[in-house]
Structures are given as C-alpha cells and as structure tokens.
C-alpha cells in the first residue's frame, strides 16, 4: 500500500502548468513566452579583466598621474560588467 502511494506521487499531474511555461520561442523552459529579462547575472570570468582594470585605475589615481584616466578606467570596467550581464539575459 505504501508503494502504490509513492508511485502515484511521482506521476506528473496533467494540466498542472500552462503551455506557455513549457518553453517559449526563446527556448528557455520555465519562463513565459515573449518576456525576457533586461539583465542577467554576469559571468565569473568577466571579473578577471575588471579586477585588472580597477587595479590599474587605482594605481593611476593613487600616484597622481591622471585622476581623469582613473575615472575613465573605472567607467570602462562598469560598462564591461553591464555589457556582460546584458549578453547573459
């Protein structure tokens, strides 16, 4: 008797989810068809160049060579992360 209950619990119920959540035109199962997020999670590998760029920006700004160049490098690092997270949506 216990085994028959387990078998019944493992069988999927019919009509439990709408058809739009099976996998829409974007090919992502579990997401509504036609709706995409604007930004996704950035890859871990994007942080390697970002760390190098931020280190260079910190060194340039600390030694006083060019604070403007340090700010530009920080902006480049931010744009790189935003682009990567847009590409991973």
DACORGI-V491140 format. One record per helix or strand of 2 or more residues. SS is the DSSP state (a for helix, b for strand). FROM is the first residue (numbers start at 1). TO is the last residue. If there is no record, write none. Layout:
BEGIN
SS/FROM/TO + SS/FROM/TO
END
This chain:
BEGIN
a/2/10 + a/19/21 + a/46/62 + a/67/87
END
